Amino acid sequence: MVHDNQKTSPEPPARKTGHKRVKLKSFMDYIDICLAENVRNDEVIFAEIKA
């Protein structure tokens, strides 16, 4: 017997790709510098970009 919570869910809708990369393109050099300096916290990087 399969319970409702055990049924397989349908596949999620396909995600659009590339949209976020376009928004980040102007910041990619800075993000690469942060990653090279082992800054891995996305909140820190985002706060610095917003400033």
ROTOR-481406 format. One record per atom (N, C-alpha, C): atom name; x, y, z. Coordinates in steps of 0.1 Angstrom, whole numbers, padded with zeros to 4 digits. Example, Ala and Ser with C-alpha at 12.3 -4.5 7.8 and 13.67 -1.06 7.14 Angstrom:
N  0132  -0057  0078 $
CA  0123  -0045  0078 $
C  0132  -0033  0078 $
N  0128  -0022  0071 $
CA  0137  -0011  0071 $
C  0129  0000  0079 $
//
This chain:
N  0008  -0012  0000 $
CA  0000  0000  0000 $
C  0009  0012  0000 $
N  0006  0022  -0009 $
CA  0013  0034  -0010 $
C  0005  0046  -0003 $
N  0011  0052  0006 $
CA  0005  0063  0013 $
C  0007  0076  0004 $
N  -0002  0086  0006 $
CA  -0001  0098  -0002 $
C  0012  0105  -0001 $
N  0019  0105  0011 $
CA  0032  0111  0013 $
C  0043  0103  0007 $
N  0040  0091  0002 $
CA  0051  0083  -0004 $
C  0050  0082  -0019 $
N  0040  0088  -0025 $
CA  0039  0089  -0039 $
C  0050  0097  -0045 $
N  0054  0093  -0056 $
CA  0065  0101  -0063 $
C  0058  0114  -0068 $
N  0065  0125  -0066 $
CA  0059  0137  -0071 $
C  0063  0139  -0086 $
N  0056  0146  -0094 $
CA  0060  0149  -0108 $
C  0073  0157  -0108 $
N  0079  0156  -0119 $
CA  0091  0164  -0121 $
C  0089  0179  -0119 $
N  0098  0186  -0113 $
CA  0096  0200  -0112 $
C  0097  0207  -0125 $
N  0091  0218  -0127 $
CA  0092  0225  -0140 $
C  0107  0228  -0144 $
N  0110  0228  -0156 $
CA  0124  0230  -0161 $
C  0127  0245  -0157 $
N  0140  0246  -0152 $
CA  0144  0260  -0148 $
C  0150  0267  -0160 $
N  0148  0279  -0161 $
CA  0154  0287  -0171 $
C  0169  0290  -0167 $
N  0177  0288  -0177 $
CA  0192  0290  -0173 $
C  0197  0303  -0180 $
N  0207  0308  -0174 $
CA  0214  0320  -0180 $
C  0208  0333  -0174 $
N  0196  0334  -0169 $
CA  0191  0347  -0165 $
C  0199  0353  -0154 $
N  0202  0345  -0143 $
CA  0210  0350  -0132 $
C  0224  0354  -0137 $
N  0230  0346  -0146 $
CA  0243  0350  -0150 $
C  0244  0363  -0157 $
N  0233  0367  -0164 $
CA  0233  0380  -0171 $
C  0233  0391  -0160 $
N  0226  0389  -0149 $
CA  0225  0399  -0139 $
C  0239  0400  -0132 $
N  0246  0389  -0130 $
CA  0258  0388  -0123 $
C  0270  0392  -0132 $
N  0269  0392  -0145 $
CA  0280  0394  -0154 $
C  0289  0405  -0150 $
N  0283  0417  -0147 $
CA  0291  0429  -0144 $
C  0299  0427  -0131 $
N  0295  0417  -0122 $
CA  0302  0415  -0110 $
C  0311  0403  -0109 $
N  0312  0396  -0121 $
CA  0319  0383  -0121 $
C  0334  0385  -0117 $
N  0340  0395  -0122 $
CA  0354  0397  -0119 $
C  0356  0399  -0104 $
N  0348  0407  -0097 $
CA  0348  0409  -0083 $
C  0346  0396  -0076 $
N  0336  0388  -0080 $
CA  0332  0375  -0074 $
C  0344  0366  -0075 $
N  0350  0365  -0086 $
CA  0362  0357  -0088 $
C  0373  0360  -0079 $
N  0375  0373  -0076 $
CA  0385  0378  -0067 $
C  0382  0373  -0053 $
N  0369  0375  -0049 $
CA  0365  0370  -0036 $
C  0367  0355  -0034 $
N  0364  0348  -0044 $
CA  0365  0333  -0043 $
C  0380  0329  -0043 $
N  0388  0337  -0050 $
CA  0403  0334  -0049 $
C  0409  0337  -0036 $
N  0402  0346  -0028 $
CA  0406  0350  -0015 $
C  0399  0341  -0004 $
N  0393  0330  -0009 $
CA  0385  0321  0000 $
C  0373  0327  0007 $
N  0368  0338  0001 $
CA  0355  0343  0006 $
C  0344  0335  0000 $
N  0338  0326  0008 $
CA  0328  0317  0003 $
C  0314  0320  0007 $
N  0312  0330  0016 $
CA  0299  0334  0022 $
C  0292  0343  0012 $
N  0281  0338  0006 $
CA  0274  0345  -0004 $
C  0268  0358  0002 $
N  0264  0358  0015 $
CA  0259  0370  0021 $
C  0269  0381  0022 $
N  0281  0377  0025 $
CA  0292  0387  0026 $
C  0295  0393  0012 $
N  0296  0385  0002 $
CA  0299  0389  -0012 $
C  0287  0398  -0016 $
N  0275  0394  -0014 $
CA  0264  0402  -0018 $
C  0263  0416  -0011 $
N  0266  0416  0002 $
CA  0266  0429  0010 $
C  0277  0438  0004 $
N  0289  0433  0000 $
CA  0299  0441  -0005 $
C  0295  0446  -0019 $
N  0288  0438  -0027 $
CA  0284  0443  -0040 $
C  0274  0454  -0038 $
N  0264  0452  -0029 $
CA  0254  0462  -0027 $
C  0259  0476  -0022 $
N  0271  0475  -0015 $
CA  0276  0487  -0008 $
C  0282  0497  -0019 $
//
